Amino acid sequence: MENNSKEDAGMSATEARHKGLKDAILECLKETPIIQYAVKKAGTSRSTFYRFCKDDLIFAKAVGEAISEGASTVSDLAQIQLIAAIRDRDMSAIKYWLSHHDKAYAPKLYVTTELMEDNRKLTPEQKTLIEEALKMAGLDGRDATDTKDEKPKQ
C-alpha cells in the first residue's frame, strides 16, 4: 500500500514507518497466516507486532481478517494438492477424501458392552442418558444436519 494519502502527509517519520510495517505484515498474513513468518518478512519482531495490536485496535481487527483470508488461501492450495494426489491415484489421499466427504466411508464408532453377571438390563432413565450423551457427541447415527427427533436406524 502506498503512503500518498492526505492523512499520511501529516505523519511523523516513526508513524509512517509503523504504518509501512503494519501494511507489510497484513499483506504477508493474507498469503501466509503465520505471525512469525509475517513479522520476519516485514523486518520487525513479534513483540513489536503484539504492541501494534495492543495499541491499535483497527490494526488488530485487520490482523484477524488477514489471518482468516490467509488460512482460506492455504486451504485452497491444500485442496488443490489433495485433488492432484487423488488424480495420481494416491490411495491415502483417496481414503482421506472419502472419509471426510462421503458418509459411507466416514469413520464409525461402535459401542458395545457386556451386562453384569446378573444380566440386569438398563433402566429407561439409563437408556435415555446414554442416548442423550451419544446425541450430544454426534455419535447417535444421525446426520449432523438431521433435525428430526426419530431414533437412528440400526
C-alpha contacts under 8 A as a table, 3 or more apart, distances in Angstrom:
res1	aa1	res2	aa2	distance
1	M	20	G	7.95
1	M	23	D	6.57
3	N	8	D	5.84
3	N	16	A	7.76
3	N	20	G	7.91
4	N	8	D	6.18
4	N	9	A	7.10
5	S	8	D	5.32
5	S	9	A	6.77
6	K	9	A	5.32
6	K	10	G	7.37
7	E	10	G	5.91
7	E	11	M	7.17
8	D	11	M	5.28
8	D	16	A	7.02
11	M	14	T	7.88
11	M	15	E	5.69
11	M	16	A	5.88
12	S	15	E	5.16
12	S	16	A	6.15
13	A	16	A	5.10
13	A	17	R	6.10
14	T	17	R	5.01
14	T	18	H	6.11
15	E	18	H	5.05
15	E	19	K	6.09
16	A	19	K	5.05
16	A	20	G	6.18
17	R	20	G	5.07
17	R	21	L	6.23
18	H	21	L	5.02
18	H	22	K	6.08
19	K	22	K	5.07
19	K	23	D	6.08
20	G	23	D	5.15
20	G	24	A	6.12
21	L	24	A	5.09
21	L	25	I	6.10
21	L	42	A	6.10
21	L	43	G	7.70
21	L	44	T	7.48
22	K	25	I	5.10
22	K	26	L	6.15
22	K	52	F	7.92
22	K	59	F	7.45
23	D	26	L	5.17
23	D	27	E	6.20
24	A	27	E	5.22
24	A	28	C	6.20
24	A	38	A	7.94
24	A	42	A	5.53
25	I	28	C	5.19
25	I	29	L	6.12
25	I	38	A	5.32
25	I	39	V	6.01
25	I	41	K	7.77
25	I	42	A	5.77
26	L	29	L	5.11
26	L	30	K	6.31
26	L	38	A	7.87
26	L	62	A	7.29
26	L	63	V	6.18
26	L	66	A	5.96
27	E	30	K	5.28
27	E	31	E	6.90
27	E	66	A	7.48
28	C	31	E	5.33
28	C	32	T	5.97
28	C	33	P	7.49
28	C	38	A	5.30
28	C	41	K	7.59
28	C	42	A	7.88
29	L	32	T	4.93
29	L	33	P	4.43
29	L	34	I	6.44
29	L	35	I	7.04
29	L	38	A	5.94
29	L	63	V	7.50
29	L	66	A	5.48
29	L	67	I	5.43
29	L	69	E	7.99
29	L	70	G	5.82
30	K	33	P	6.27
30	K	66	A	4.70
30	K	67	I	5.97
30	K	68	S	7.65
30	K	69	E	5.39
30	K	70	G	4.08
30	K	71	A	7.84
30	K	73	T	7.78
31	E	69	E	7.72
31	E	70	G	4.87
31	E	73	T	6.72
31	E	74	V	7.70
32	T	37	Y	7.62
32	T	38	A	7.38
32	T	67	I	7.76
32	T	70	G	5.40
32	T	71	A	7.36
32	T	74	V	7.26
33	P	38	A	7.67
33	P	66	A	7.39
33	P	67	I	4.75
33	P	68	S	7.49
33	P	69	E	7.97
33	P	70	G	4.87
33	P	71	A	5.86
34	I	37	Y	5.45
34	I	38	A	6.22
34	I	67	I	7.65
35	I	38	A	5.05
35	I	39	V	6.12
35	I	46	R	7.50
36	Q	39	V	5.44
36	Q	40	K	6.15
36	Q	46	R	6.59
37	Y	40	K	5.26
37	Y	41	K	6.09
38	A	41	K	5.16
38	A	42	A	6.06
39	V	42	A	4.96
39	V	43	G	6.04
39	V	44	T	5.22
39	V	45	S	5.72
39	V	46	R	6.33
39	V	49	F	7.01
40	K	43	G	5.04
40	K	44	T	5.87
40	K	45	S	6.68
41	K	44	T	7.81
44	T	48	T	6.69
44	T	49	F	7.48
45	S	48	T	5.25
45	S	49	F	6.30
46	R	49	F	4.89
46	R	50	Y	6.16
47	S	50	Y	5.17
47	S	51	R	6.11
48	T	51	R	4.99
48	T	52	F	6.12
49	F	52	F	5.10
49	F	53	C	6.34
50	Y	53	C	4.94
50	Y	54	K	6.12
51	R	54	K	5.02
51	R	55	D	6.00
52	F	55	D	5.22
52	F	56	D	5.67
52	F	59	F	7.23
52	F	60	A	7.57
53	C	56	D	5.31
53	C	57	L	6.17
53	C	59	F	6.05
53	C	60	A	4.53
54	K	57	L	6.66
54	K	60	A	7.31
56	D	59	F	5.30
56	D	60	A	6.30
57	L	60	A	4.83
57	L	61	K	6.14
58	I	61	K	5.19
58	I	62	A	6.20
59	F	62	A	4.92
59	F	63	V	6.08
60	A	63	V	5.03
60	A	64	G	6.54
61	K	64	G	5.20
61	K	65	E	6.45
62	A	65	E	5.04
62	A	66	A	6.01
63	V	66	A	5.01
63	V	67	I	6.04
64	G	67	I	5.21
64	G	68	S	6.18
65	E	68	S	5.08
65	E	69	E	6.16
66	A	69	E	5.02
66	A	70	G	6.00
67	I	70	G	4.94
67	I	71	A	6.01
68	S	71	A	5.10
68	S	72	S	6.30
69	E	72	S	5.15
69	E	73	T	6.31
70	G	73	T	4.98
70	G	74	V	6.23
71	A	74	V	5.10
71	A	75	S	6.07
72	S	75	S	5.01
72	S	76	D	6.14
73	T	76	D	5.10
73	T	77	L	6.31
74	V	77	L	5.03
74	V	78	A	6.11
75	S	78	A	5.01
75	S	79	Q	6.08
76	D	79	Q	5.12
76	D	80	I	6.26
77	L	80	I	5.12
77	L	81	Q	6.35
78	A	81	Q	5.08
78	A	82	L	6.09
79	Q	82	L	4.93
79	Q	83	I	6.11
80	I	83	I	5.23
80	I	84	A	6.18
81	Q	84	A	4.98
81	Q	85	A	6.15
82	L	85	A	5.06
82	L	86	I	6.24
82	L	93	A	6.22
83	I	86	I	4.96
83	I	87	R	6.19
83	I	93	A	7.95
84	A	87	R	5.04
84	A	88	D	6.27
85	A	88	D	4.92
85	A	89	R	6.41
85	A	90	D	5.41
85	A	93	A	6.09
85	A	94	I	7.94
86	I	89	R	4.98
86	I	90	D	5.44
86	I	91	M	7.37
86	I	93	A	5.63
86	I	94	I	5.44
87	R	90	D	7.52
89	R	93	A	7.99
89	R	94	I	7.26
90	D	93	A	5.44
90	D	94	I	6.28
91	M	94	I	4.89
91	M	95	K	6.02
92	S	95	K	5.11
92	S	96	Y	6.04
93	A	96	Y	5.03
93	A	97	W	6.14
94	I	97	W	5.25
94	I	98	L	6.18
95	K	98	L	5.20
95	K	99	S	5.94
96	Y	99	S	5.26
96	Y	100	H	6.27
97	W	100	H	5.33
97	W	101	H	5.85
97	W	102	D	7.83
98	L	101	H	5.15
98	L	102	D	5.07
98	L	103	K	7.96
98	L	105	Y	5.71
98	L	106	A	7.14
99	S	102	D	6.01
99	S	103	K	7.21
99	S	104	A	7.91
99	S	105	Y	4.75
99	S	106	A	4.24
99	S	107	P	6.51
100	H	103	K	7.67
100	H	105	Y	7.78
100	H	106	A	6.19
101	H	106	A	7.68
102	D	105	Y	5.58
102	D	106	A	6.36
103	K	106	A	5.02
109	L	139	L	7.22
115	L	118	D	7.78
115	L	119	N	5.64
115	L	120	R	6.52
115	L	121	K	7.29
116	M	119	N	5.46
116	M	120	R	6.38
117	E	120	R	7.78
122	L	125	E	7.89
122	L	126	Q	5.75
122	L	127	K	6.15
123	T	126	Q	5.11
123	T	127	K	6.28
124	P	127	K	5.05
124	P	128	T	6.15
125	E	128	T	5.08
125	E	129	L	6.18
126	Q	129	L	5.06
126	Q	130	I	6.17
127	K	130	I	5.18
127	K	131	E	6.10
128	T	131	E	5.09
128	T	132	E	6.06
129	L	132	E	5.15
129	L	133	A	6.10
130	I	133	A	5.09
130	I	134	L	6.15
131	E	134	L	5.17
131	E	135	K	6.05
131	E	140	D	7.07
132	E	135	K	4.95
132	E	136	M	6.08
133	A	136	M	5.15
133	A	137	A	6.21
134	L	137	A	5.09
134	L	138	G	6.09
134	L	139	L	4.85
134	L	140	D	5.03
135	K	138	G	5.00
135	K	139	L	5.84
135	K	140	D	4.97
136	M	139	L	7.58
137	A	140	D	7.75
138	G	141	G	7.50
138	G	142	R	7.47
138	G	144	A	6.78
139	L	142	R	7.47
140	D	152	P	6.80
141	G	152	P	5.67
141	G	153	K	7.63
142	R	146	D	6.43
142	R	152	P	6.04
143	D	146	D	5.19
